[in-house]
Amino acid sequence: MEAAVYGIRWVLDLFGLSNPCDSNLVKGILESAKRSLSRPIVKKEPVTPDMVLNICQKFASANANLSDLRTAAMICVTAFAGVLRSNELANLRCCDVKFCKDKYVELFIAKSKTDIYRNGNVVMLAKTGRITCPFTLLNRYIQAAGIDHSSDLMVFRWFHFVKSNASYTLRSTGISYTRPREVVNVLHAFSQLGYSTKLFGLRSVFALISGGATAAAYVGVNDGLFKRHGRWRSDKAKDGYVKDNLEALLSVSKSLDI
């Protein structure tokens, strides 16, 4: 109905004729149709730190192959801890990853939908020493893949499986915008751990971004640092990724002291 209204308006405006679509009757019918046919937005559940831990325990063991390391390093740690979007993951180059003083890894995000002036952003991920440590997992993946730190090639690329020795080698072609969901198959990884895939919508890795943002909000990260780390330009954009927990919701009525 919107397409019909806009089409009629465009044709009539093109010939300089009066537009009946500007009448209150047409506007009322269109608004009524929107309300009658609208569906509530159902956001998927955010990935939790416990889920990331389980993924790393399964796919980042000492004898993990290159494919498993990529699943752990790319999706379940880098996307979660760095709050990286799909295109940011896909466009991350080898020369954009810098390991600093054995304390943290620095990711340079050259392009992002939130970076309107294309100045680039820097995301820093601390070395934690745990199995979910982004510093360690990225380093393991880069070493296993034989990646040249000065290369302009993408960090996360297509694999070539060598049947003779049952190993993986990296191709020169980077993953596409949708590969974090389709090739790495995060849904399948979660299903192997017994999680219902219906709860998580990993288009644009939303569940991982939301999971990282929600985890940061739970521990009370400073709001300014929170927005800067996630590269959000407004509180409204940031709040859309955070899911309030039960304790936070109950704290409102508790604060009334009644």
ZADO-1210 file (C-alpha; in nm, 4 decimals, padded with zeros to 6 digits):
<atoms>
<atom x="00.0000" y="00.0000" z="00.0000" code="MET" pos="1"/>
<atom x="00.2877" y="00.2364" z="00.0704" code="GLU" pos="2"/>
<atom x="00.4374" y="00.1579" z="-00.2694" code="ALA" pos="3"/>
<atom x="00.1037" y="00.2333" z="-00.4378" code="ALA" pos="4"/>
<atom x="00.0647" y="00.5649" z="-00.2542" code="VAL" pos="5"/>
<atom x="00.4196" y="00.6743" z="-00.3306" code="TYR" pos="6"/>
<atom x="00.3870" y="00.5659" z="-00.6936" code="GLY" pos="7"/>
<atom x="00.0659" y="00.7641" z="-00.7422" code="ILE" pos="8"/>
<atom x="00.2187" y="01.0672" z="-00.5706" code="ARG" pos="9"/>
<atom x="00.5307" y="01.0526" z="-00.7904" code="TRP" pos="10"/>
<atom x="00.3343" y="01.0317" z="-01.1180" code="VAL" pos="11"/>
<atom x="00.0959" y="01.3123" z="-01.0251" code="LEU" pos="12"/>
<atom x="00.3779" y="01.5360" z="-00.9015" code="ASP" pos="13"/>
<atom x="00.5653" y="01.4677" z="-01.2234" code="LEU" pos="14"/>
<atom x="00.2802" y="01.6157" z="-01.4272" code="PHE" pos="15"/>
<atom x="00.1984" y="01.8887" z="-01.1779" code="GLY" pos="16"/>
<atom x="-00.1453" y="01.7482" z="-01.0911" code="LEU" pos="17"/>
<atom x="-00.3191" y="01.7616" z="-00.7550" code="SER" pos="18"/>
<atom x="-00.2545" y="01.4616" z="-00.5381" code="ASN" pos="19"/>
<atom x="-00.5538" y="01.2835" z="-00.3778" code="PRO" pos="20"/>
<atom x="-00.3095" y="01.0881" z="-00.1604" code="CYS" pos="21"/>
<atom x="-00.2645" y="01.4011" z="00.0508" code="ASP" pos="22"/>
<atom x="-00.6235" y="01.3752" z="00.1718" code="SER" pos="23"/>
<atom x="-00.6926" y="01.2811" z="00.5306" code="ASN" pos="24"/>
<atom x="-00.8981" y="00.9821" z="00.4142" code="LEU" pos="25"/>
<atom x="-00.6061" y="00.8221" z="00.2261" code="VAL" pos="26"/>
<atom x="-00.3642" y="00.9003" z="00.5083" code="LYS" pos="27"/>
<atom x="-00.6038" y="00.7444" z="00.7591" code="GLY" pos="28"/>
<atom x="-00.6442" y="00.4264" z="00.5519" code="ILE" pos="29"/>
<atom x="-00.2677" y="00.3931" z="00.5124" code="LEU" pos="30"/>
<atom x="-00.2082" y="00.4402" z="00.8852" code="GLU" pos="31"/>
<atom x="-00.4830" y="00.1886" z="00.9633" code="SER" pos="32"/>
<atom x="-00.3206" y="-00.0668" z="00.7328" code="ALA" pos="33"/>
<atom x="00.0181" y="-00.0169" z="00.9018" code="LYS" pos="34"/>
<atom x="-00.1313" y="-00.0784" z="01.2452" code="ARG" pos="35"/>
<atom x="-00.3375" y="-00.3788" z="01.1358" code="SER" pos="36"/>
<atom x="-00.0528" y="-00.5528" z="00.9536" code="LEU" pos="37"/>
<atom x="00.2340" y="-00.4582" z="01.1836" code="SER" pos="38"/>
<atom x="00.4236" y="-00.7218" z="01.3776" code="ARG" pos="39"/>
<atom x="00.6180" y="-00.6644" z="01.6958" code="PRO" pos="40"/>
<atom x="00.9963" y="-00.6766" z="01.6671" code="ILE" pos="41"/>
<atom x="01.1271" y="-00.9915" z="01.8300" code="VAL" pos="42"/>
<atom x="01.4956" y="-00.9583" z="01.9051" code="LYS" pos="43"/>
<atom x="01.7058" y="-01.2687" z="01.9346" code="LYS" pos="44"/>
<atom x="01.8779" y="-01.3640" z="02.2566" code="GLU" pos="45"/>
<atom x="02.2300" y="-01.2304" z="02.3132" code="PRO" pos="46"/>
<atom x="02.5192" y="-01.4731" z="02.3396" code="VAL" pos="47"/>
<atom x="02.6417" y="-01.4989" z="02.6983" code="THR" pos="48"/>
<atom x="03.0002" y="-01.5207" z="02.8330" code="PRO" pos="49"/>
<atom x="02.9279" y="-01.8786" z="02.9439" code="ASP" pos="50"/>
<atom x="02.8393" y="-01.9702" z="02.5854" code="MET" pos="51"/>
<atom x="03.1613" y="-01.8147" z="02.4590" code="VAL" pos="52"/>
<atom x="03.3515" y="-02.0154" z="02.7205" code="LEU" pos="53"/>
<atom x="03.1855" y="-02.3386" z="02.6083" code="ASN" pos="54"/>
<atom x="03.2636" y="-02.2625" z="02.2436" code="ILE" pos="55"/>
<atom x="03.6296" y="-02.2001" z="02.3244" code="CYS" pos="56"/>
<atom x="03.6540" y="-02.5154" z="02.5350" code="GLN" pos="57"/>
<atom x="03.5295" y="-02.7174" z="02.2372" code="LYS" pos="58"/>
<atom x="03.6918" y="-02.5396" z="01.9430" code="PHE" pos="59"/>
<atom x="04.0102" y="-02.3916" z="02.0923" code="ALA" pos="60"/>
<atom x="04.1693" y="-02.6954" z="02.2509" code="SER" pos="61"/>
<atom x="04.5430" y="-02.7546" z="02.2296" code="ALA" pos="62"/>
<atom x="04.5034" y="-02.9798" z="01.9231" code="ASN" pos="63"/>
<atom x="04.2403" y="-02.7659" z="01.7452" code="ALA" pos="64"/>
<atom x="04.2717" y="-02.7437" z="01.3664" code="ASN" pos="65"/>
<atom x="04.2754" y="-02.4190" z="01.1715" code="LEU" pos="66"/>
<atom x="03.9016" y="-02.4275" z="01.1021" code="SER" pos="67"/>
<atom x="03.8135" y="-02.4684" z="01.4692" code="ASP" pos="68"/>
<atom x="04.0573" y="-02.1958" z="01.5702" code="LEU" pos="69"/>
<atom x="03.8931" y="-01.9582" z="01.3255" code="ARG" pos="70"/>
<atom x="03.5515" y="-02.0325" z="01.4730" code="THR" pos="71"/>
<atom x="03.6754" y="-01.9511" z="01.8223" code="ALA" pos="72"/>
<atom x="03.8992" y="-01.6570" z="01.7322" code="ALA" pos="73"/>
<atom x="03.6853" y="-01.4862" z="01.4718" code="MET" pos="74"/>
<atom x="03.3323" y="-01.5203" z="01.5969" code="ILE" pos="75"/>
<atom x="03.3159" y="-01.6175" z="01.9578" code="CYS" pos="76"/>
<atom x="03.5972" y="-01.3960" z="02.0857" code="VAL" pos="77"/>
<atom x="03.6846" y="-01.1165" z="01.8409" code="THR" pos="78"/>
<atom x="03.3214" y="-01.0384" z="01.7540" code="ALA" pos="79"/>
<atom x="03.2067" y="-01.0777" z="02.1139" code="PHE" pos="80"/>
<atom x="03.4903" y="-00.8959" z="02.2942" code="ALA" pos="81"/>
<atom x="03.5424" y="-00.6343" z="02.0244" code="GLY" pos="82"/>
<atom x="03.1705" y="-00.5849" z="01.9508" code="VAL" pos="83"/>
<atom x="03.2567" y="-00.6152" z="01.5809" code="LEU" pos="84"/>
<atom x="02.9959" y="-00.6146" z="01.3075" code="ARG" pos="85"/>
<atom x="02.9973" y="-00.8526" z="01.0093" code="SER" pos="86"/>
<atom x="03.1536" y="-00.6098" z="00.7635" code="ASN" pos="87"/>
<atom x="03.4160" y="-00.5082" z="01.0201" code="GLU" pos="88"/>
<atom x="03.5188" y="-00.8715" z="01.0621" code="LEU" pos="89"/>
<atom x="03.5208" y="-00.9350" z="00.6879" code="ALA" pos="90"/>
<atom x="03.7344" y="-00.6256" z="00.6145" code="ASN" pos="91"/>
<atom x="03.9899" y="-00.6771" z="00.8913" code="LEU" pos="92"/>
<atom x="04.3340" y="-00.6956" z="00.7239" code="ARG" pos="93"/>
<atom x="04.6466" y="-00.8664" z="00.8532" code="CYS" pos="94"/>
<atom x="04.8229" y="-00.5308" z="00.8880" code="CYS" pos="95"/>
<atom x="04.5283" y="-00.4029" z="01.0963" code="ASP" pos="96"/>
<atom x="04.6085" y="-00.6481" z="01.3790" code="VAL" pos="97"/>
<atom x="04.8878" y="-00.5414" z="01.6121" code="LYS" pos="98"/>
<atom x="04.9999" y="-00.7252" z="01.9258" code="PHE" pos="99"/>
<atom x="05.1272" y="-00.4681" z="02.1759" code="CYS" pos="100"/>
<atom x="05.3741" y="-00.5334" z="02.4614" code="LYS" pos="101"/>
<atom x="05.2330" y="-00.8800" z="02.5222" code="ASP" pos="102"/>
<atom x="04.9425" y="-00.7055" z="02.7011" code="LYS" pos="103"/>
<atom x="04.6744" y="-00.6395" z="02.4422" code="TYR" pos="104"/>
<atom x="04.5890" y="-00.6695" z="02.0745" code="VAL" pos="105"/>
<atom x="04.4968" y="-00.3598" z="01.8759" code="GLU" pos="106"/>
<atom x="04.2494" y="-00.3845" z="01.5871" code="LEU" pos="107"/>
<atom x="04.2253" y="-00.1006" z="01.3385" code="PHE" pos="108"/>
<atom x="03.8742" y="-00.0796" z="01.1916" code="ILE" pos="109"/>
<atom x="03.9272" y="00.1018" z="00.8618" code="ALA" pos="110"/>
<atom x="03.5612" y="00.0960" z="00.7560" code="LYS" pos="111"/>
<atom x="03.2467" y="00.0891" z="00.9646" code="SER" pos="112"/>
<atom x="02.8880" y="00.1966" z="00.9124" code="LYS" pos="113"/>
<atom x="02.9159" y="00.4118" z="01.2244" code="THR" pos="114"/>
<atom x="03.2317" y="00.5853" z="01.0976" code="ASP" pos="115"/>
<atom x="03.0694" y="00.8379" z="00.8655" code="ILE" pos="116"/>
<atom x="03.3935" y="01.0282" z="00.7938" code="TYR" pos="117"/>
<atom x="03.6019" y="00.7133" z="00.7347" code="ARG" pos="118"/>
<atom x="03.8686" y="00.8168" z="00.9829" code="ASN" pos="119"/>
<atom x="03.8924" y="00.4643" z="01.1178" code="GLY" pos="120"/>
<atom x="03.8592" y="00.3336" z="01.4732" code="ASN" pos="121"/>
<atom x="04.0884" y="00.1412" z="01.7045" code="VAL" pos="122"/>
<atom x="03.9585" y="-00.1441" z="01.9199" code="VAL" pos="123"/>
<atom x="04.1854" y="-00.2769" z="02.1951" code="MET" pos="124"/>
<atom x="04.1352" y="-00.6229" z="02.3457" code="LEU" pos="125"/>
<atom x="04.3220" y="-00.7073" z="02.6652" code="ALA" pos="126"/>
<atom x="04.5224" y="-01.0213" z="02.7289" code="LYS" pos="127"/>
<atom x="04.3400" y="-01.2095" z="03.0031" code="THR" pos="128"/>
<atom x="04.5273" y="-01.5390" z="03.0205" code="GLY" pos="129"/>
<atom x="04.2027" y="-01.7365" z="03.0134" code="ARG" pos="130"/>
<atom x="04.0925" y="-01.9826" z="02.7484" code="ILE" pos="131"/>
<atom x="03.8661" y="-01.7107" z="02.6047" code="THR" pos="132"/>
<atom x="04.1533" y="-01.4593" z="02.5804" code="CYS" pos="133"/>
<atom x="04.1210" y="-01.2732" z="02.2469" code="PRO" pos="134"/>
<atom x="04.4945" y="-01.1921" z="02.2471" code="PHE" pos="135"/>
<atom x="04.5927" y="-01.5595" z="02.2760" code="THR" pos="136"/>
<atom x="04.3298" y="-01.6970" z="02.0377" code="LEU" pos="137"/>
<atom x="04.4038" y="-01.4450" z="01.7641" code="LEU" pos="138"/>
<atom x="04.7754" y="-01.5096" z="01.8042" code="ASN" pos="139"/>
<atom x="04.7219" y="-01.8867" z="01.7839" code="ARG" pos="140"/>
<atom x="04.5069" y="-01.8510" z="01.4735" code="TYR" pos="141"/>
<atom x="04.7558" y="-01.6200" z="01.2993" code="ILE" pos="142"/>
<atom x="05.0493" y="-01.8495" z="01.3762" code="GLN" pos="143"/>
<atom x="04.8614" y="-02.1637" z="01.2692" code="ALA" pos="144"/>
<atom x="04.7592" y="-01.9964" z="00.9428" code="ALA" pos="145"/>
<atom x="05.1092" y="-01.8618" z="00.8754" code="GLY" pos="146"/>
<atom x="04.9770" y="-01.5075" z="00.8306" code="ILE" pos="147"/>
<atom x="05.2154" y="-01.2263" z="00.7424" code="ASP" pos="148"/>
<atom x="05.1453" y="-00.9328" z="00.9771" code="HIS" pos="149"/>
<atom x="05.2432" y="-00.6770" z="00.7103" code="SER" pos="150"/>
<atom x="05.0130" y="-00.8204" z="00.4431" code="SER" pos="151"/>
<atom x="04.7122" y="-00.6319" z="00.3035" code="ASP" pos="152"/>
<atom x="04.5201" y="-00.9570" z="00.2726" code="LEU" pos="153"/>
<atom x="04.2246" y="-01.0214" z="00.4992" code="MET" pos="154"/>
<atom x="04.2830" y="-01.1946" z="00.8310" code="VAL" pos="155"/>
<atom x="03.9810" y="-01.4217" z="00.7958" code="PHE" pos="156"/>
<atom x="03.9788" y="-01.5928" z="00.4568" code="ARG" pos="157"/>
<atom x="03.8452" y="-01.8920" z="00.2719" code="TRP" pos="158"/>
<atom x="03.9976" y="-02.2297" z="00.3510" code="PHE" pos="159"/>
<atom x="04.1345" y="-02.4974" z="00.1232" code="HIS" pos="160"/>
<atom x="04.1141" y="-02.8473" z="00.2703" code="PHE" pos="161"/>
<atom x="04.4097" y="-03.0713" z="00.1828" code="VAL" pos="162"/>
<atom x="04.2878" y="-03.4307" z="00.1820" code="LYS" pos="163"/>
<atom x="04.6346" y="-03.5865" z="00.1735" code="SER" pos="164"/>
<atom x="04.7204" y="-03.4714" z="00.5248" code="ASN" pos="165"/>
<atom x="04.3716" y="-03.3638" z="00.6415" code="ALA" pos="166"/>
<atom x="04.4786" y="-03.0053" z="00.6998" code="SER" pos="167"/>
<atom x="04.3604" y="-02.6567" z="00.6073" code="TYR" pos="168"/>
<atom x="04.5393" y="-02.3782" z="00.4218" code="THR" pos="169"/>
<atom x="04.4253" y="-02.0208" z="00.3716" code="LEU" pos="170"/>
<atom x="04.3326" y="-01.8872" z="00.0310" code="ARG" pos="171"/>
<atom x="04.3987" y="-01.5291" z="-00.0738" code="SER" pos="172"/>
<atom x="04.0264" y="-01.4504" z="-00.1021" code="THR" pos="173"/>
<atom x="03.8665" y="-01.2880" z="00.1989" code="GLY" pos="174"/>
<atom x="03.5305" y="-01.3919" z="00.3370" code="ILE" pos="175"/>
<atom x="03.2227" y="-01.2116" z="00.2129" code="SER" pos="176"/>
<atom x="02.9866" y="-00.9966" z="00.4197" code="TYR" pos="177"/>
<atom x="02.7673" y="-01.2938" z="00.5060" code="THR" pos="178"/>
<atom x="03.0356" y="-01.5572" z="00.5652" code="ARG" pos="179"/>
<atom x="03.0579" y="-01.5230" z="00.9453" code="PRO" pos="180"/>
<atom x="02.7101" y="-01.6743" z="00.9554" code="ARG" pos="181"/>
<atom x="02.7208" y="-01.9150" z="00.6606" code="GLU" pos="182"/>
<atom x="03.0738" y="-02.0571" z="00.6354" code="VAL" pos="183"/>
<atom x="03.1947" y="-02.0565" z="00.9930" code="VAL" pos="184"/>
<atom x="02.8488" y="-02.1885" z="01.0784" code="ASN" pos="185"/>
<atom x="02.8211" y="-02.0490" z="01.4272" code="VAL" pos="186"/>
<atom x="02.4666" y="-02.1771" z="01.4590" code="LEU" pos="187"/>
<atom x="02.5977" y="-02.5288" z="01.4037" code="HIS" pos="188"/>
<atom x="02.8698" y="-02.4711" z="01.6632" code="ALA" pos="189"/>
<atom x="02.6104" y="-02.3643" z="01.9192" code="PHE" pos="190"/>
<atom x="02.3851" y="-02.6567" z="01.8301" code="SER" pos="191"/>
<atom x="02.6715" y="-02.8991" z="01.8980" code="GLN" pos="192"/>
<atom x="02.6774" y="-02.7651" z="02.2528" code="LEU" pos="193"/>
<atom x="02.3044" y="-02.8202" z="02.2994" code="GLY" pos="194"/>
<atom x="02.1854" y="-02.4609" z="02.2521" code="TYR" pos="195"/>
<atom x="01.8662" y="-02.4007" z="02.0575" code="SER" pos="196"/>
<atom x="01.9563" y="-02.2246" z="01.7313" code="THR" pos="197"/>
<atom x="01.6095" y="-02.0673" z="01.7208" code="LYS" pos="198"/>
<atom x="01.7091" y="-01.8316" z="02.0022" code="LEU" pos="199"/>
<atom x="01.9968" y="-01.6723" z="01.8163" code="PHE" pos="200"/>
<atom x="01.9772" y="-01.4671" z="01.5006" code="GLY" pos="201"/>
<atom x="02.3344" y="-01.4297" z="01.3772" code="LEU" pos="202"/>
<atom x="02.2599" y="-01.2094" z="01.0812" code="ARG" pos="203"/>
<atom x="02.5236" y="-00.9371" z="01.1023" code="SER" pos="204"/>
<atom x="02.6461" y="-01.1298" z="01.4084" code="VAL" pos="205"/>
<atom x="02.3826" y="-00.9432" z="01.6100" code="PHE" pos="206"/>
<atom x="02.3669" y="-01.2013" z="01.8876" code="ALA" pos="207"/>
<atom x="02.7424" y="-01.1732" z="01.9463" code="LEU" pos="208"/>
<atom x="02.7426" y="-00.7926" z="01.9370" code="ILE" pos="209"/>
<atom x="02.4435" y="-00.7850" z="02.1700" code="SER" pos="210"/>
<atom x="02.6100" y="-01.0410" z="02.3947" code="GLY" pos="211"/>
<atom x="02.9289" y="-00.8389" z="02.4275" code="GLY" pos="212"/>
<atom x="02.7383" y="-00.5158" z="02.4867" code="ALA" pos="213"/>
<atom x="02.5084" y="-00.6763" z="02.7430" code="THR" pos="214"/>
<atom x="02.7989" y="-00.8358" z="02.9314" code="ALA" pos="215"/>
<atom x="02.9782" y="-00.4985" z="02.9459" code="ALA" pos="216"/>
<atom x="02.6629" y="-00.3264" z="03.0699" code="ALA" pos="217"/>
<atom x="02.6148" y="-00.5846" z="03.3468" code="TYR" pos="218"/>
<atom x="02.9564" y="-00.5160" z="03.4993" code="VAL" pos="219"/>
<atom x="02.9021" y="-00.1387" z="03.4945" code="GLY" pos="220"/>
<atom x="03.1496" y="-00.0252" z="03.2291" code="VAL" pos="221"/>
<atom x="03.1744" y="00.3532" z="03.2073" code="ASN" pos="222"/>
<atom x="02.9165" y="00.4774" z="02.9569" code="ASP" pos="223"/>
<atom x="03.1663" y="00.6834" z="02.7587" code="GLY" pos="224"/>
<atom x="03.4101" y="00.3937" z="02.7264" code="LEU" pos="225"/>
<atom x="03.1199" y="00.1634" z="02.6481" code="PHE" pos="226"/>
<atom x="03.0081" y="00.3755" z="02.3519" code="LYS" pos="227"/>
<atom x="03.3618" y="00.4259" z="02.2274" code="ARG" pos="228"/>
<atom x="03.4461" y="00.0555" z="02.2385" code="HIS" pos="229"/>
<atom x="03.1296" y="-00.0340" z="02.0470" code="GLY" pos="230"/>
<atom x="03.1651" y="00.2666" z="01.8143" code="ARG" pos="231"/>
<atom x="02.8082" y="00.3835" z="01.8742" code="TRP" pos="232"/>
<atom x="02.7244" y="00.7456" z="01.7985" code="ARG" pos="233"/>
<atom x="02.4253" y="00.7737" z="02.0304" code="SER" pos="234"/>
<atom x="02.2777" y="00.6261" z="02.3480" code="ASP" pos="235"/>
<atom x="01.9763" y="00.5084" z="02.1504" code="LYS" pos="236"/>
<atom x="02.1937" y="00.3014" z="01.9154" code="ALA" pos="237"/>
<atom x="02.3908" y="00.1578" z="02.2071" code="LYS" pos="238"/>
<atom x="02.0845" y="00.0726" z="02.4172" code="ASP" pos="239"/>
<atom x="01.9361" y="-00.1246" z="02.1282" code="GLY" pos="240"/>
<atom x="02.2030" y="-00.3911" z="02.1772" code="TYR" pos="241"/>
<atom x="02.1741" y="-00.4234" z="02.5551" code="VAL" pos="242"/>
<atom x="01.9249" y="-00.6580" z="02.7170" code="LYS" pos="243"/>
<atom x="01.8411" y="-00.5794" z="03.0785" code="ASP" pos="244"/>
<atom x="01.8644" y="-00.8696" z="03.3194" code="ASN" pos="245"/>
<atom x="01.6073" y="-00.9575" z="03.5812" code="LEU" pos="246"/>
<atom x="01.8031" y="-00.8075" z="03.8721" code="GLU" pos="247"/>
<atom x="01.8361" y="-00.4745" z="03.6905" code="ALA" pos="248"/>
<atom x="01.4615" y="-00.4621" z="03.6246" code="LEU" pos="249"/>
<atom x="01.3761" y="-00.5519" z="03.9848" code="LEU" pos="250"/>
<atom x="01.6117" y="-00.2839" z="04.1150" code="SER" pos="251"/>
<atom x="01.3687" y="-00.0157" z="03.9917" code="VAL" pos="252"/>
<atom x="01.0889" y="-00.1158" z="04.2298" code="SER" pos="253"/>
<atom x="01.3397" y="-00.1896" z="04.5092" code="LYS" pos="254"/>
<atom x="01.4748" y="00.1641" z="04.4848" code="SER" pos="255"/>
<atom x="01.1270" y="00.3024" z="04.5651" code="LEU" pos="256"/>
<atom x="01.1675" y="00.1774" z="04.9239" code="ASP" pos="257"/>
<atom x="00.8025" y="00.0775" z="04.9690" code="ILE" pos="258"/>
</atoms>
